[in-house]
Amino acid sequence: DGELSGLKHPEGESHVIQEALKKCRPRLPVSEVFIPIGNSRTILRYQIDESLKKPHYFLNDSGVKESFVRVEDKSIQASREMQEIIKRQQRKKDIRFHYGEAENLLMKYLDTHGHITLKQFIQLTGLKKFYASRKLIVLVLADVLRISPHEKGDIYSLAFKSK
């Protein structure tokens, strides 16, 4: 109904959240505020500033690193390609790439279809997954392609539209 119900026992909820945040690497700078709203209810507000040390990983119960990206109102598990792009974007280096047959096939495909997935790129070019992935990552870093994270796999499209 749009009303904030608040928590009766915010300390317990705060503890659970703080324990989860301890599993995040590198650590996130977080500030927590308890806001009383009446009727013995409290709202917890968390301020998490944008980090310069991206990507961040969450160690799940099995000790496996998981990373997520925010897309609109959803948190989606980041693909290996997305994690690599985030990591390499921090370096602010110029990107060079060779425009060969695979890139030519990709541009023709995107001109017709508008977007492509890693799996489709592999089928289109016959490249092994590792090499196809690396080519897409480099093209995103070079601002030729745009990556859109999606629950069922990343979608790549041209970063610019030709007139």
Order of alpha helices (4+ residues) and beta strands (2+ residues): alpha-beta-beta-beta-beta-beta-beta-beta-alpha-alpha-beta-alpha-alpha-beta-beta
